């Protein structure tokens, strides 16, 4: 099948590459000419395991093309996946300017072409509930309600494992009221549903809420366990024992019950804020989303207080090493990264910060360029030299069991584990002072 994907960001590029890898012919559109030139050479602008090789493979096999021409992209196919960004305003309301611009351009181009064939538009961009209803009103005003058919197809891709999530999904949600659009979606996703049909057909409004509610629920689990971890710290319990104890209940399960610095990234903070704003917009009295965000914000303060409590007034003379800058492992994404937030909080309180991340150094350098008392290191080991303590912020695999000989390079054998991944008993037995969260 011929498919057009509009947007070559994280969701758009992964979707385009995976659809192409399933044997479809895919044209991926982006208005940025320099980016299109970059992509056509087989380069990708961010790190995602396996994506670069998949893109190059499908360019070589002529299954994947990149363009900045709406005319070319729309004439290529009557099946269009819209994956443009929907950033948020400060009050949490999603900014739909890119989506609306995209729809307006499609309307204008469709009128110019006047081909008569219906276009089936699937929105993967995360939007507030009720957005598709508003877009349909815009299309009706143009007299195109039977020509431009909009459905919702929210993405559920985890950064660092996006290809696997796309090709082996736990569910594929299609929010549509059009039988032909539903049939197209079922055909497209059939190759990844051969073991069991994971396609769920729902209304567009339900699909929009499913996306928001899924991320908000997972974020709420994280905030909940972080609050329990604070109680665990006070009474001397172990949050890992607690996680296993409550997670053994199949109604709860242990996933997303890991205490730490809190959640970050491009999805959870934005989607919980978006859900919170949606409640306000519809004048629904709801506190849970708001509380989830508040707890997550406080978690960084809680960790900073741990560090300050240990060093006291001497903190201003300290040099501290920080491992992990991305918001999670297996990505170079630093958006809403708790590590970046922590660095900004600590930089004014310490003498120096020595930073290391296996992938995200370049993005972090741009974000932290205004800070003068930080230094970026090419290895975890070198960041430890002459540092008075180690702060671990991202659970990269290389940080789980670092050599004790490397950790011995610390001037003071002090470790603040913001992800509870290191072996506390082993470290304490070897003379280290260990501070986790809820441990």
N, C-alpha and C positions, 0 to 999 in steps of 0.2 A: 504494500500500500504506500502511496505517496503521502507524506506528512510534512506539515510546516510547524516549526517550533519558534515562537516569538520570545526572544530573551535568551541571552547566552550567559546568564549568571549561573549560580550554583545549580538551581533546579532545572533551568533550561538546558544547560550543557549536559548534565547527567541524563536527563530525559531524552535529549536528541541522540546522544551516543548509544544509549540502551535500546531505543526504538530501532536505530540503524543496525545494531548488532543482532536484532531479532529478524533481520532480513528486509526491513522496510527501506524506502528511499526517503531521506530526511533532509529538508532544507532548514537551517537554523538562521534566524534573522536577528540582527542587532544593528542599531542605528550608528554605532561607533565604528567608523571606517577603519581606524587603526586596529581596533580589536578584531575585526573581521579578517584583516590581513594577517594578523598574528595567529588567529585560529586556523586559517586556511593552510598555514605552514605546519599544522599539527601540534602547535603549542597550546597550553591551557594556562589561564591566568591565576589559578589557585591550586592548592595541593589537595588531591583526593586519591587514595590508593586505587590503582588500576585504571583510572580514567584516561590518563595521557596515552597509554598504549591502546586503549579501546578507540579513542578518537583517531589516532594515526591509522589504525587498522581499517576503520570504516571510511576514512578519506581515501585510502589506497584502493579499497574495493568499490569506490564510487557509490557508496550508500549514504555518505554524509557530506553535505555541502554547507557553506556559510555565505551569507549575503547581507547587504544593507538595503536591499531594494524590496519595498513592500509589494511593488508590482510583480516582481519575480516570485516572491514568496507566496503570494496569494494565488497567482495563476498556476503555481506548481501543484497545489493541492486544495481540495475542499474540506480537508480535515486540519484544523489549526489548534495547537496547544499554546495557550498564553501563559508565559512564565516571567512576566515583568515584575520588578520590585514593588513592594507596597510598604515603604517605611512608615514610621509613625510620627505623629506630632507629639509635643511634650505632654499633652493630656492623655495620650494613649490611643487617640483616634487614628486609624490607618490613613495614610496619605495615598489616595488613589489616582494621583495626577498621571502617572505613567500608564496605568490601566485604562483610564478614560481616554488619554491621548491615543493609545493603541486601538481602542474600539472606534474612535472618531476616524482614524486613518483607514481602518478596514472598511468602514462605511463609505468614505469618500472614494477609496480605490474600487470598491465593489460597484459603485454607481458609474465610475468611468469605464470599467470593464463591461458592465451590463451583460454578463454571460448568462444570467438566468439560473445557473446552478446554485443550489443552497450551499452555504458555508456552515460547517459544524464546528463551533468554537467551544473548546474545553478549557476552562480556567483552572490552572494549577496554582496561580498566585493565591496567597492567603488573604482572604477578604472578610470583612465583617458580615455577619448574617443580614440578609436583605439586600446585599449588593447586586446580585444577579437580577433580582426583581427590578431594581432601579435601572440597570443596564438595558433590560428588556423594554422598559418604558421609553428609553432613548431611541431604541431601534424601532419601536412601534411608531414613534413620532416621525420617523423617516419612511414609514410605510414598508418596512422590510422585515416584519415579524415572521413571515414565512420563508425568508431568504437567509437571514443570519440567526442561527439557532444556538443559543448559549446553554452550556451545561457546566456543572462544577465537577472537577476531578482533582480534589486536594492531594497534595504530596505528603508522604510520611517518610522522608529520607533522613537518615541520621548521618551527619557529617562524619567522615572516617569509615563509613560502611554503606555508602549510598548505593553503589552498584548492586551489592547484595540485597539491599532493601527493595530496589526497583525490580530485580529479576526474581526475587523470592519473597514477595510481600506477604504480610499477614492478612491484609485486606486491601481491596481496590474499591474505592467509593466513587460511584457515578451518580451525581445529582442531576437528574434530567426528567423533563416531562415529554420528551420527543422520542418516539419509538425508533426512528432511523438513527438518531444520535446514539441511543443505547445499543443498537445493533452494531454500529461502527466500533464503539468502545469495547464491546464484548469480543469482537473479532480481533481487534488490535492486541488485547490482553490475553487472548486464548493460549498463545505459546507458553505463558508463564502460569497458566492455571490448569495444566494438563493433569496434575495429580488431584487437585480439588478446586472447585470453582470458588474463588475468593472474591468475586465481583459482587458488590452490594449495590443494588439499585434503590436510590432514595430520592426524595425531592431535593431541589437545589438548596432550599433553606436548611434542610437537615444536614446536607453535605457541608455547608458552610459552618454550621455549629459543631459537627463532628470534628472538624479540624481544630477549631479553637478549644473545644472541650477536651480533646485528647491531650494536647500539650499542657493545658492548664491543670489537668488532673495529675499528670506526671510531675509537673513543677510543684504541685501541692504536696505530693508524697515526699519530695525532697525537703521542702520547708518543714513539714511535720517531723521528719526524722531529725532534722537539725535542731528543732526545739527540744525534742527528747534528749538529744545529745548534750544540750546544756544542762538539763536535769541530771543526766548521767555523770557529768563532770562534778557537779556539786556533791552528789551522794557517794561517788567513788565506784560507779558501775562501769560496765564495758559496753559501748554502743553496738559492737559487733555481735556480742551475745544477745543483746536485745533485738537486733535486726533479725537474727536467725529465729529467735523465739516467737516474734510476732509474724515473721514472714512464713513460718511453717503453716500458718492458717491459709488454706488455698484461696480464701476469699480476699486475702490481703496480698500474698506472695511477696518475696523478698526483693523484687526488682524495683529500682529507683528508691530504695530505702538505705542508701549509703550516705552517712553523715560526712560533711566536708565544708568547703568554703561557700557552697551554694551553687545555683545554676547560672549559666551565662549563655552566650551564643546569640545567633540571629533570630531564633524562634521562640524559645520559652519566655524570655522577658517581654518580647513584643506581643506575643499572643495572649499572655495573661493580662497585660495592660490593655490590649484590644478588647478582650472579653469584659474586663472591668468597665471600660468605657461604654461598651454596648449595653451593659446593665443600666448604666446611668442614662444613656440615650433613650432607653425604653422605660425609664423611671421605675426600674425594678430594684427593690431594696435587697442588696446582696453584699456580703462582707468577705466571703471566702477568698475571692481573687485578690482583693485588696490586702488581706492579711498575708497571703502567700508572698506577695511582692515585698511587704514590709519586713517579714521574717528573713527573706533572702537578702535584703539590703543590710539588715542588722547583723547578719552572719559575718560579714567582713569586719565590722566594728568589733564583734566578739573575738575574732582571731587576732586583731591588732592589739586588743587589750591583753590577750595572753602573752604576746611578745613583750609589750610594755611592762607587764607585771613582773616578768622574769628579769629584764635588764634594768628596770627602773630609770633613774635619771641618767644612767650611763649610756642610754640608747644613742644619744647624740654623738658619741665617740665610736660607735660600732660600725664595722663593715660586715654586711650580711650577704650571703649567697642566696639566690632565688632560682630554683629549678622549675621550669614550666611556665610558658607565657601564653600559649593558646588556651582557648576556653575549655578545650577537652583534648585528649590525645588523638593522633592520626589526622590532624588538620592543622593548617596554618592560620585559621580564622581566630582573630583576637577580639571580635565584636562582643561587647559585654563580658569580656574575660575578667574573672575574679582576680587573676594574677595581675593584670594591668591595673585594675582598681586598687589592689593592695600596694603595688609599687608606687602609685601616685600618692597614696596615703602615707607611706613610710618614707618617701624620699626626703621630705622636709624634716624628718625626725632623726635621721641617721647620717653618718659621715659618707658612706658609700654603699651602693648596692651592686652586686656582681650577678649578672643575669645570663641564663642559658636556657635554650629550647632547641630541640633537634630540627625543627622545621620552621617555626614562626619568627625567627630573629629579624628578618627583613621587615615584616609588617610591624613588629614591635618597635623597631628603630624609628619608623615613621611616626608611630603614635606617641612615642616618648621622647621625641627630639628636643623638647623644651627642657628636659631635666638634665642638669649638668653633673650630678654626682652618681651617675650610673655608668656601668661598663658592660659591654656585651662580650660573652665568651664563646669560643667555638667548641668547647667540651665542658661536660659537667664537672670533670675533675679540676680543670683550671679555675673555675668559678669558686672553688672551695679554698684555694690557697690564701692564707692570711685573713680569712673571714672568721668572725666571731661566732657564727652560727649559720645553719642552713634552714631555709624556708622552702617547703615543697608545695607547689600550687597546682600542678597538672599531673595526672597519673599516667605519664608515658611509661611503657614497659621497662625501659632502662633505669627507671628510678625505683622500681620495686625492691630490688635486692642489690644495691650498689656495693662494690668491694669495700670492706671495712678499712683497707689500707688507703683507699681514696678519702673516705670520711675522716680518717685520722689527720688529714691535712688541715682540718679546721683548728684554729687557735684555741677555741673553746668547743668542747664536744657537746654541742647543743643542737637539737633538731626540732623544728616545728613542722609537723606533718599535716598539711591542710587537706589531705585526701585519705588519711588513715591507711596507707598502703604498705608502709615499711614494717619490718618485724620488730615490734617494740621490745619484746623479751630479749632478743639477740642484742639489740643496741644497748639496753640497760646492763646486760651481763658484761658488755665490753666497755663500760664506763661512760656511756653517753646519757645525757639527760634528754628525754623524749617527751614531747608535748603533741598529742593528737587532738582530735575533737570528739569528746564523749568517751575518752579512753584514759 
